[in-house]
Amino acid sequence: MLHGIVVIDAWLVSALGEDSVAAMGLAATVGGLLLGVLFAFSNAAQIRIAQAFGSGDPRSLKSGVYIGMLVNLVSAGLGIAVVWLIGDWIIESFAHTPDIADQARGYLSVFLWVVLMEAVAQCLGSFFNGCGRTKLPAFSYMIAIPINLAVSYSLIHGHFGMPALGVTGAAVGSAVSSFTRALFLGAYFLRLTSAYRDVAGWRNGSFGASVHRHLVFAMPIAGQFISMVIVSNICMLIYAKMTVHQFAALTLINPWVMVAGNFSTAWGMATGIAVAQMLGNGQSGSDLNAFLRRAWRGAFVAALIVAGCFLALCLSVDRIYANLGNETRMALVSFLPVLLLMPLLRGSNIMCGHTLRAGGDTLYSMNVHVMTQWLFRVPMVALFVL
């Protein structure tokens, strides 16, 4: 549902033409980098919270959520400061025209509020996931998406007496929906835990020692995810050097890849949470192996579902994006062979990575990922695109 918000924005903006889609894609690339950093640290906090939940220690739960929140807010603040310093330069360097650059700047200036709200919402969502209350983050998106759809539709096109803000209107809708989601999760956190006001102390004795231990565990996980997001966004910036039609097609397909791919991603994350809870509770050996065998079968089914979603998307391009030019729609269909193969390979990587991280072996997973991304993916994208 998180990536579904981007899909909705792209679908609504597509009626404005390829230039507006390209502007949104360029700005969302910068904003997506910041969200990816938050997702990385939230994923690390989620594993720590799952281990704490398995052990039943309230001090560990308190430490996981509050330190995770602190790390997210500091990361968001630093990221926003960097965008203020060099965001305009990045947009001007990669925009095809001055009009695209102006639209991208307007979208990004508002989207920074999304980053700030998600710093809170993602941490709280990770807390509920780690504690096994996975429905609450899902409910938060079920509330946020209709709000995003209504606000974005009104502000992009100027309906219901609202001003027509174009691409910027999509960012406003995302910001309002993220704010609503953070309020929803925050209210439930207070209701269910009383913010742990009655729990004294921290997991590793002092707050400083707990922060240090959290960062030691989190940095390899964050490093892997941050590397993935940086590489993906570098590749998108390279893609921006292609024609407007080709880049618009990539901008449109990328959120769909993330949405459908989350069948596999969510299965892998759920497996990691369950493994962390089992290990925190002292379960291992045959019980853990039996669980993982069943989980792997589920991962294969999830990969087939993802491939089926991609097939359905490519067969429906003419109806979904009827307002776009024929060249753009043909570019979308050309992605199909890769989209059918990718889920099986990616699903295997996801299962291995989340299981290793849940078991505490965070460094090996990071090294494999970082080396393949930087030594192969970025050079090959630059070679074939440029």
PEWOGI-V585473 format. One line per field, one symbol per residue. phi: phi as a letter, one per 30 degrees, with the letter a starting at -180 (. if undefined). burial: # if it has 9 or more other C-alpha atoms within 8 Angstrom, else .. Layout:
phi = ???
burial = ???
//
This chain:
phi = .eddddddeddddeddjddddddddddddddddddddddddddddddddddddddicddddddddddedddddddddddddddddbdddddddcddbdddddddddddddddddedddeddddddddddddicdddedddddddddddddddedddcidhidddciddddddedddddddddddddddddddbhhhdcccibecjcddddddddddddddddedddeddddddddddddddddeddddddddddddddddddedddddddddddddddddcidaiddddddddddddddddddddddddddddddcedddcddddddddddddddeeddddeeddddddddddddddddjcdddeddddddddddbddeddddddd
burial = #.############.########################################..########.###.###.###.##.##...##..##.###...##.######.###.##################..#.###.######.#############...####################.###..##...#.......##..##.###.##..###############.##########.##########.###########.###.###########.##...##..#..##.###.##########..#..#...#..#...##.###..#..###.##..##.##.#######.##..###.######.####.##....
//
